[in-house]
Amino acid sequence: MSEPRTPEMEAIPRGGAPGYLRIATEEAFASSGLFDLYRKLLASRTLDDPGFASLWGFYLGSKSPRATAIIERIQDLGERRLGDMDETGIDMQILSLTSPGVQVFDAATAGAVARDANDQLAAAIASHPDRYVGLAAAAPQDPAGAAKEIERGVRRLGLRGVILNSHTHSEYLDDQKFWPIFEACEALGVPVYLHPNTPSKAMIAPFVEAGLDGAIYGFGVETGLHLLRIIVGGVFDRFPGLRIIVGHCGEALPFWLFRLDYMHRATIASGRYPFMKPLQRRPSDYLRENVYVTNSGVAWEPAIMFCRSVLGADRVMYAMDYPYQFVRDEVLVSDSLPLTLAEKKEYFQENAERVFGLAPRG
Amino acid sequence: MSEPRTPEMEAIPRGGAPGYLRIATEEAFASSGLFDLYRKLLASRTLDDPGFASLWGFYLGSKSPRATAIIERIQDLGERRLGDMDETGIDMQILSLTSPGVQVFDAATAGAVARDANDQLAAAIASHPDRYVGLAAAAPQDPAGAAKEIERGVRRLGLRGVILNSHTHSEYLDDQKFWPIFEACEALGVPVYLHPNTPSKAMIAPFVEAGLDGAIYGFGVETGLHLLRIIVGGVFDRFPGLRIIVGHCGEALPFWLFRLDYMHRATIASGRYPFMKPLQRRPSDYLRENVYVTNSGVAWEPAIMFCRSVLGADRVMYAMDYPYQFVRDEVLVSDSLPLTLAEKKEYFQENAERVFGLAPRG
């Protein structure tokens, strides 16, 4: 729900006023031209992806205040967005192409749209270098091409990581054919933000028929499953320097930490699945040492504090999820966490500076 | 993993020694004859349920220590089980037919097996009334027949609730054809334990191919989705007195509480799904007022304390998940929770006495 401030509300002071900068780490934009391609794809009915039809059929077709406000805001990388950031006390946005990005297109289209989106993003950052940081879009449909575009995005355009929106045509990144992407990210020292997508077609039916395929639940299941597949598939054993960020307080995997370890150990011991091979560490170790989480969509002290407690204070970052969850008072929820000023600075600012390799701003 | 005490370990004292009785609330048994029917069903290849094939193909086919120990223990309702309870300090087990119970059979077979299992369970309770309490099996394949069997189980056999193992042939209980079951439970004043099953066939593919369909993750997703469908489908508005218990610290729904409320409100406001109609209360209200959770499989202070904090101390009960997670030291984890003696008594004993209508034991 988009809930900008009403006239009687004051803007939340930023610029270090509270003792820290607020860096919002999962903030979406739509590149110019993207929605025209989405509309064409929806109209053509050539894509077998019920989740995409549900999600973008809604946002691009609905006249509801939620849909129209989001569609307006998400395409703006100029004064409107900066004004919204000013009103809600956000100093910087870590920007990424909105989900599912280019991952619904054929490989050639996806590659071209990713390059164009990255160029647009770099231009916006060049205009507002103190307000915007960017993550590169990439097309997993062509893993080698994606690796090249990530390298271009990081080395030439100054982008600080990669956004991947869960499944690509129902395929998951534990498949070794995608590993050139991880290899590039590890070599370049940049993180992957594993962002939600709607559940893939092989699992969406019981979700979408009940209206649960989107942000209410399906996003979290799809993305939690995906990260878990990456973990048990041995990706972090192969790429120990790889860092993956997930939003929404870790898509509930922190809550499952004990059970993941217990049942992974039991499953390995009994040799139940050929896919599931012994790992060098426990699932919880990868979650604590290779994974970072943000609180996008979860402006709720219990879940944020839980993640800090079980993963570590250095693993949890602030996110607003603009414009999907543009709610002024949710910023104040994070401001009011039961933390010291130094801890709040870590959560709002320093963890993001470290993870994305930003120059510390003091 | 089955990890009974080794000879050097002492039995954990029970009988009120710590200041409370330990009532374990999600404890499984297999009725005599059930596994023969499962073996026949697996061999016949007539059931289109990859989760059942994965789960029971493993337990009934594997020679691993985990599988063989569980298969031995689960069929015993006599001295072996009582000895295991004595060793691990368990005063009472709330017994239920193991998942997926009768829900994989045709309606006629399912009804007959449920009646037989309930009779066997009642006989075991009659032999050990101070150690066993039972939940009735029922066959959702025939909702009216299930309602009758629940009534027989409660009124004639003295059972204290109903066990339902998530989907029945891929169908979910939000479908109104199943509501006679909820009507009977509400009228009789007994709770439903919504126990995990493997994900239904319409969603299992991305789980099972990665070895994640079982207790490590798929169980939780299937059951969390199911409870959420029940909530957003309006079951608790129609049956406000209905109580549902879920294990595994609420199958992560307590962790999602904020997002469920936010996105449910946003989805209703935008009229996105015909299925999703306005409810009388927020999703979190049903979770706090109609739902109870147990810590089966989650012997982990952070998740248990989180549930107590966000749902209420009166909503969280102890469970061992015998014999699937028969680990002596996990009892000590619950004994060591940072709670007062009165709070531990509530968690281990009094909440279960109230929820299952047991005579308080002092």
Interface residues (C-beta under 8 A of the other chain):
Chain A: M1 F58 S62 S64 P65 R66 A67 H167 S170 Y172 D174 P199 S200 A202 M203 I204 A205 P206 F207 E209 A210 G211 L212 G214 A215 I216 Y217 G220 V221 G224 L225 L228 R229 V232 G233 H248 C249 A252 F255 W256 L257 F258 R259 L260 Y262 M263 H264 R265 A266 T267 A269 S270 G271 R272 Y273 F275 M276 G297 V298 A299 W300 P302 A303 F306 S309 V310 Q325
Chain B: M1 F58 S62 S64 P65 R66 A67 H167 S170 Y172 D174 P199 S200 A202 M203 I204 A205 P206 F207 E209 A210 G211 L212 G214 A215 I216 Y217 G220 V221 G224 L225 L228 R229 V232 G233 H248 C249 A252 F255 W256 L257 F258 R259 L260 Y262 M263 H264 R265 A266 T267 A269 S270 G271 R272 Y273 F275 M276 G297 V298 A299 W300 P302 A303 F306 S309 V310 Q325
